[in-house]
Amino acid sequence: QVQLVESGGGLVQPGGSLRLSCEASGIIFSIYAMAWYRQAPGKQREFVASITSGESTNYANSAKGRFTISRDNARNTVYLQMNSLKPEDTAVYYCNARVGGGSYWGQGTQVTVSS
């Protein structure tokens, strides 16, 4: 059974930082491309960042220069380091694992940026 479990969300002030984690089980983690998406209230889910099995990374324009995605294959975990957070980063953040035609999602972790 495939499971993706996100953690690390919470309430942070504007300008602050958070590190999200997503631990995977039930998959051969190292061969999967991993990504983070987010969904704000009343909006569609949107891409944030991705990392391939070869550790090539890609970022949404809104994340470039502030967010860093990384992975630790020994821990079956992907991370999203988020710095200089803004109120508009408030959303539920979801982890995604993808290889070939298969795609899996986590349940999400809430990030709220507010003073």
C-alpha positions in Angstrom: 0.0 0.0 0.0 1.4 3.3 -1.1 1.5 6.1 1.5 2.7 9.6 1.3 2.7 11.4 4.7 3.4 15.2 4.8 4.5 17.0 7.9 6.0 20.3 8.9 3.2 22.7 8.2 1.9 25.3 10.6 1.4 28.9 11.3 4.3 31.3 10.5 4.7 35.0 10.3 5.4 36.8 7.0 9.1 36.5 6.2 9.5 33.3 8.2 10.5 29.8 7.1 9.1 26.3 7.2 10.4 23.0 6.1 7.9 20.5 4.8 8.6 16.8 4.7 6.9 14.0 2.8 7.8 10.4 3.7 6.9 7.7 1.3 6.2 4.0 1.8 5.1 1.2 -0.4 7.1 2.5 -3.5 10.6 2.3 -4.7 11.2 5.9 -3.8 14.4 6.4 -5.7 12.8 5.9 -9.1 9.9 8.3 -8.6 9.8 11.9 -9.5 8.5 13.9 -6.5 6.7 17.1 -6.4 4.9 19.6 -4.2 1.6 21.2 -5.1 -0.5 23.6 -3.1 -4.2 24.6 -3.0 -5.4 27.8 -1.5 -9.0 28.2 -0.4 -11.3 28.7 -3.4 -8.4 28.1 -5.9 -7.3 25.2 -8.0 -4.3 23.0 -7.0 -1.1 24.4 -8.4 2.4 23.2 -9.0 5.1 24.4 -6.6 8.3 22.4 -7.2 9.5 19.1 -8.5 12.6 16.9 -8.3 13.4 14.0 -10.6 15.0 10.7 -9.7 18.2 12.2 -11.1 17.7 15.2 -8.8 16.9 17.8 -11.5 14.6 20.4 -10.0 11.9 22.7 -11.4 10.0 25.5 -9.7 7.0 27.6 -10.2 7.8 31.2 -10.7 6.2 32.0 -7.3 8.6 29.6 -5.6 11.9 30.5 -7.4 14.5 32.0 -5.2 12.5 31.3 -2.0 11.7 27.6 -2.0 14.1 24.6 -2.3 13.1 21.1 -3.0 15.4 18.2 -2.1 15.2 14.5 -1.5 16.8 11.8 0.7 16.4 8.4 -0.9 17.8 6.7 2.1 14.9 8.1 4.1 12.3 7.9 1.3 11.6 11.5 2.0 11.3 14.7 -0.1 11.6 18.1 1.5 10.4 21.6 0.7 12.4 24.4 2.4 10.3 27.5 2.3 11.9 30.9 3.1 10.6 34.5 3.0 7.1 33.2 3.3 4.3 35.5 2.2 0.6 35.5 3.1 -0.2 34.4 -0.4 1.8 31.2 0.3 -1.1 30.1 2.6 -2.4 26.8 1.3 -2.6 23.1 1.9 0.6 21.7 0.5 0.4 18.2 -1.1 3.2 15.8 -1.9 3.0 13.9 -5.2 5.0 10.8 -6.4 5.0 10.0 -10.1 6.6 7.4 -12.3 5.3 6.4 -15.7 1.5 6.3 -15.6 1.3 6.1 -11.9 0.8 9.0 -9.5 0.1 9.2 -5.8 -0.9 12.0 -3.5 -0.5 12.6 0.2 -3.3 14.1 2.4 -1.7 17.5 2.6 -0.3 19.7 5.3 -1.7 23.2 6.1 0.6 26.2 5.8 -0.7 29.5 7.1 1.3 32.7 6.8 -0.1 35.4 8.9 0.9 38.0 11.4 
